[in-house]
């Protein structure tokens, strides 16, 4: 007997994502150091299509964070409040 399992997103189950900065990222300006020396990636709202969270509690916290950015002076950050990213839970993915 065959058992067929539907897997929606195998990468999500790793629960750990890493972006490795390359010299080209620094040259292009997409990867920068903050004032504490930590490396981060600068991206715009248009670069993000959807955010997947583990549950509704985290989804709510993420949405509240985005909405709090409306008072930011940085227009790039303010765009996340003006046009919030769709936020779904991992369980929501099973609906598609």
C-alpha atoms as one frame of an Amber mdcrd trajectory, in Angstrom:
protein
   0.000   0.000   0.000   1.293   3.448  -0.965   0.979   6.415   1.355   1.076
   9.773  -0.359   2.036  12.711   1.816   1.424  16.222   0.642   4.365  18.438
   1.451   3.736  22.129   0.983   7.111  23.663   1.676  10.034  21.470   2.639
  12.361  24.432   3.159  10.115  26.004   5.790  10.485  22.920   7.939  14.204
  23.623   8.266  13.167  26.622  10.375  16.526  28.245   9.806  17.376  30.544
   6.953  20.743  32.100   6.311  21.853  34.733   3.901  25.563  34.616   3.275
  26.999  37.997   2.287  29.271  37.969  -0.727  31.691  40.724  -1.723  29.376
  41.568  -4.652  26.549  42.255  -2.147  28.730  44.826  -0.376  29.778  46.405
  -3.671  26.158  46.700  -4.840  25.086  48.170  -1.489  22.462  45.514  -0.769
  24.510  44.250   2.180  25.732  46.777   4.728  27.149  47.008   8.235  25.064
  48.760  10.886  26.576  51.006  13.558  27.177  47.944  15.812  29.108  46.143
  13.072  26.367  43.607  12.336  25.694  42.742   8.711  22.210  43.205   7.321
  20.446  43.205   3.970  18.678  46.354   2.885  15.531  45.671   0.885  12.359
  47.461  -0.112   8.717  46.559   0.431   8.478  45.544  -3.238  11.085  42.819
  -2.580   8.759  40.963  -0.184   5.776  39.001  -1.524   4.557  37.205   1.608
   5.694  36.403   5.140   5.020  32.980   6.652   4.804  32.766  10.427   4.468
  29.688  12.624   1.155  30.743  14.226  -1.446  33.504  14.665   0.293  34.986
  17.701   3.476  35.645  15.721   1.468  36.825  12.712  -0.209  39.456  14.913
   3.129  40.622  16.347   4.653  40.952  12.881   1.666  42.917  11.592   1.767
  45.260  14.621   5.472  45.825  13.990   4.863  46.745  10.360   2.046  49.119
  11.293   4.313  50.765  13.892   6.673  51.768  11.097   4.244  54.468   9.935
   6.092  57.045  12.064   9.538  56.172  10.667  11.491  58.906   8.925  13.042
  56.355   6.535  10.621  56.129   3.590  11.837  52.605   2.796  10.665  51.428
   6.226   7.483  53.501   6.125   6.377  51.642   2.978   5.923  48.489   5.076
   3.252  50.319   7.125   1.622  51.994   4.137   1.300  48.721   2.232   1.630
  45.813   4.705   2.999  42.528   3.423   0.513  39.613   3.350   1.241  37.526
   6.443   0.077  33.917   6.645   0.665  31.112   9.102   2.239  27.845   8.152
  -1.147  26.140   8.611  -2.676  28.601   6.137  -0.415  27.111   3.458  -2.335
  23.846   3.701  -5.423  25.639   2.390  -3.794  26.216  -0.996
